[in-house]
């Protein structure tokens, strides 16, 4: 039997098991759901989490809805039924004219949402809107707004261009969008699709009258549009993203991609909590971790003799860690600089002025993830600037598995944009200079200047001093506290319910009972219900 045939058979078997378990579990939920009319109605929407398979975020939404139902809360789903001309996951930047695979997505929706009332929406193009955006360039499309007139006479000016822009960057795998027809075409289709979502969701709100909305991250345009409209109506919106432990989710009353944490002021880690954190960090520093079901580091290599000998020729070493430019977290990061590459331009200038310092630029491994390769990458930027020819530069490509932690130890200080490695470097006691707003910069864990000038001055100061850079004691304490909360409080575990699917990054249900979703049997479901219904922090053990 050929390897391809074997793989297809395994895929079919895995899909059959996934679908059968979903069907069986849905029957259990339906048979044990008794919605109380005096309880708030919760609406769910996640058109950007999956197509034909079941991703982690699709599973988080599904299980949370089921958990609310078996606790007698009314639940309703707003579901895409070929409701967009082009969607985020169904777009291929190489073939923007290619229509999304709606049939497979609709079939999966029917399987997943068979446990709860569902209101579908379909796509109907607005000819007036198309005429309004035809002929606009990229910059005009980015600033485009349109008036939505409600039946009650209220008029909302929806910033469609702004809502769509992060999705366009994500789908095109770049930040700097070219003003060409393929990009403009996709921009127009996303705007038309977002407008249809807005119209249909307005109708949904009138029909279903939900009290609370739960959406996937709130950044990609279908969910972002729904979030924007719901908040205009005064509704509370919950967003969710993948957490920092395997099979874990992060839920927030704000943008989940910004990862805001409700850390009580004056909170001190106990001895047992510190031991728990140290045990995790020991594994992580060996590269033994996954994110969204993806293993970034199949192996880790130590710094070789060639690196050590080269480093000895310089006064000092500075590590520079980059990000994936189109990632949805970047909309929060771009405060001091317009983008990561604008920050890197300043880094390049600093490199030229300091030949006595060895700068080691490390590209993010996710830039080369299969199916998600960045089209605007750090390796390209390095080549364009000719930095690989500089004597005081070492570039570590995305597919080079050199130990970041050993590199941090060798460095005088660390420069990051908004990468997770900045928090880890802070945990190692290093001075960290952040160029972008990261989820940890609001908690006094790293140096985060308020302007480009202040940033440049601080880098210059760090490079000039011959002493060890003193890091405020509270930076390390706050970094440990933040990391602990991020891992053991805010990462809500779903491993009780989920297991890996044959395809990396996808999951399926374990053989579970509906009773396992009851809050008395699940600390995760208790935390979710307390957060969604009672506005408590989405933190384990907070109530």
ZAGU-184762 format. One record per residue (C-alpha): residue in one letter; x, y, z. Coordinates in steps of 0.2 Angstrom, whole numbers, plus 5000, padded with zeros to 4 digits. Example, Ala and Ser with C-alpha at 12.3 -4.5 7.8 and 13.67 -1.06 7.14 Angstrom:
2
A506249785039;S506849955036;
//
This chain:
543
X500050005000;X500750174995;X501150305009;X499850425001;X498450295001;X498950255019;X498850435024;X497150455016;X496450305025;X497150365042;X496350535038;X494650455034;X494750355050;X495150505060;X493750615052;X492550475055;X492950455074;X492850645075;X491150655067;X490450515076;X490950575093;X490250745089;X488650675084;X488450565099;X488950705111;X487750825103;X486350705106;X486850705125;X486850895126;X485150915117;X484350785129;X485050875144;X484751055139;X483351145148;X483551335145;X482751445158;X481951605150;X482551705165;X484351675161;X485351785149;X485551725131;X487251695125;X487651705106;X489151625098;X490051675082;X491751605074;X491751615056;X493651625055;X494251475066;X494051335053;X493451265037;X493151085035;X494151025051;X494051075069;X495351195076;X495751225094;X494751385094;X493251305085;X493251175099;X493351305112;X491851395106;X490851225103;X491251165121;X490951325129;X489251335121;X488851155126;X489351195144;X488251345145;X486751245138;X486951095150;X486851235164;X485251285157;X485751445149;X484951495132;X486251485118;X486051535100;X487351525086;X487551655072;X488351545058;X489051575041;X488151485027;X489151545012;X488851715019;X490451795012;X491051824995;X492851795002;X493251735019;X494951745028;X495351555029;X494551515012;X495651645003;X497251594993;X498351744990;X499051664975;X497251644968;X496151784975;X494851744962;X494651574969;X493051554979;X493051484997;X492651305000;X490951335007;X490151165006;X491451085017;X491351225030;X489451225030;X489451035032;X490551045047;X489551185054;X487951075053;X488950935063;X489651055076;X488051165079;X486751025079;X486651045098;X485951225098;X484751345089;X485651415074;X485251565063;X486251555047;X486651705035;X487051695017;X487851825005;X486951954995;X488052084987;X487652264989;X487752344972;X487852524979;X489252474990;X490252394976;X490052554965;X490652654980;X492252564982;X492652524963;X494152624958;X494752654975;X496652624979;X497352534994;X497452685005;X495752745001;X495052575004;X495952565021;X495052725026;X493352685019;X491752695030;X489952665026;X488252715034;X487252575042;X485452635045;X484452535058;X482552515058;X482452615074;X483252765065;X484952755072;X486352775060;X488152695062;X489652745052;X490552575050;X492452585047;X492452445035;X494152475029;X494952475046;X493952325051;X494552225036;X496352285035;X497052155048;X496252015039;X496952075022;X498652075029;X498451905037;X497751825021;X499151905010;X500451855023;X501252025023;X501052205031;X501552315017;X500052295005;X500452324986;X499252434977;X498952314963;X497352244957;X497452064965;X497652154982;X496252284978;X495152144972;X495252054989;X495152214999;X493452254990;X492752074992;X493252075011;X492352245013;X490852185004;X490852025014;X491052125031;X489552235026;X488552085023;X489052015040;X488552185047;X486852185039;X486452005044;X487052025061;X485952175064;X484552065059;X485151925070;X485152045085;X483352085082;X482851905080;X483851825093;X483951965106;X485551895114;X486251975130;X488051925128;X489151885112;X490551765112;X491751775097;X493451715091;X494851845094;X493851995088;X495152055075;X494851955059;X493452045050;X491951935052;X492151935071;X492852105072;X491252175063;X490152085075;X491052145090;X491052325084;X489152315081;X488752225097;X489752355107;X488852495098;X487252415105;X487952415122;X488152225122;X489552135132;X490752045120;X491951905125;X493351855114;X494451705114;X496151645108;X497251495110;X498151495127;X499951465132;X499751285137;X499251135126;X497351125123;X497051285133;X496051435129;X496151625134;X494551715136;X494451905139;X493152045140;X494352145129;X495352095113;X496051915117;X497551945105;X498152085117;X498151955131;X497552075145;X497751995162;X496752025178;X498152015190;X497652075208;X498752225214;X500052165227;X499851975222;X501351875228;X501751705221;X501751565235;X503251445237;X502251305228;X501751425214;X503551475211;X504051285210;X502751255198;X503351395187;X505151345188;X504651165183;X503751235167;X505151345163;X506451205164;X505551115150;X505151265140;X506951315140;X507351145132;X506051185118;X504751065124;X503151165121;X501851185108;X500751335103;X499051315095;X499551125092;X501151175083;X502851115089;X504051255084;X505651175090;X505850995084;X507651005091;X508751145099;X510651165095;X511851245107;X512951395101;X514351325091;X516251355092;X516151475077;X514851585085;X515851585102;X517551635093;X516651775083;X515851845098;X517551855107;X518051975095;X516752105100;X516552205116;X514752145118;X513352045111;X511552105109;X510151985104;X508752045092;X507151945091;X505851985078;X504051935075;X502851875061;X502352035052;X500551995048;X500051915065;X498451985072;X499452035088;X500352175078;X498852295078;X499152315097;X501052315095;X501252465083;X501252605095;X502952685095;X503352625077;X502252595062;X502752415060;X504052295065;X505052335050;X505052525054;X505852465071;X507052355062;X507552515051;X508152595068;X508952435073;X509952435056;X510552615059;X511152565077;X512052415070;X512952535058;X513552655071;X514152515083;X515452405075;X516152355092;X514452265096;X513952095089;X512052095085;X511251925083;X509651945074;X508451795076;X506951775064;X505351695071;X505151515067;X503351545062;X503851635047;X504151475038;X502651375045;X501951265031;X500451345023;X500751505033;X502451565026;X502751755027;X502851845011;X503651995019;X505051915030;X506551955040;X507651855029;X507051955014;X507352115024;X509152065029;X509552025011;X508852195005;X509852295018;X511452185015;X511552155034;X512251985031;X513852065025;X514152165040;X515552105051;X514552135067;X512952045062;X512451865064;X510751815056;X509851665063;X508551605050;X506851545055;X507251365051;X508851365062;X508551285079;X509851375089;X509551395107;X508751565110;X509051545129;X510951515127;X510951675116;X510051775129;X511351725142;X512751775131;X511951945127;X512252105137;X510352155134;X508952095123;X507952185110;X506252125105;X504752195096;X503352115105;X503951935105;X503551805119;X505451785121;X505551955128;X504551895144;X505651745145;X507251845144;X506551955158;X506351795168;X508151755165;X508551925173;X509152015157;X508752195153;X507452185139;X507052335127;X505452315119;X505052415102;X503152365102;X501852355114;X501752175120;X500552085132;X501852105146;X502352285143;X500952355154;X501552265169;X503352335171;X504252185166;X505352265153;X506052435147;X504652505135;X505052685130;X503652795125;X504352875109;X505552835095;X506852955102;X506752885120;X506952715112;X508552765102;X509252855117;X509052705129;X509852585116;X511352705115;X511452715134;X511452525136;X512752505122;X513852645130;X513952575148;X515352455152;X514352395167;X513052265169;X511352345165;X510352355181;X508652285180;X507352345193;X506952205205;X505152225202;X505352185183;X505852005188;X504551985201;X503252055189;X503851945175;X503651785185;X501951845191;X501351875173;X502051715167;X501251615181;X499551695178;X499751675159;X500051485161;X499151425176;X497751555179;X497251625162;X497551465151;X495951375154;X496251185151;X495151095138;X496250935138;X494950845148;X493850855132;X495050865118;X496450755109;X497550785094;X496850745077;X497850665063;X498150835056;X499350955066;X498451095074;X496751005073;X495850915087;X494350805090;X493250765105;X493750625118;X492450505122;X491650615136;X489950635144;X488950795145;X489050785164;X490950835162;X490351005156;X489451045172;X490251175182;X490351065198;X491350935187;X492451055178;X493451205185;X493651265167;X491751275164;X491451355181;X492751485176;X491951515159;X490151525166;X490751645180;X491651755167;X490351755153;X488751765164;X489351855180;X490851955173;X492151875184;X493951875178;X494351725167;X495551655179;X495651485187;X495151485205;X494651675205;X492951645213;
//
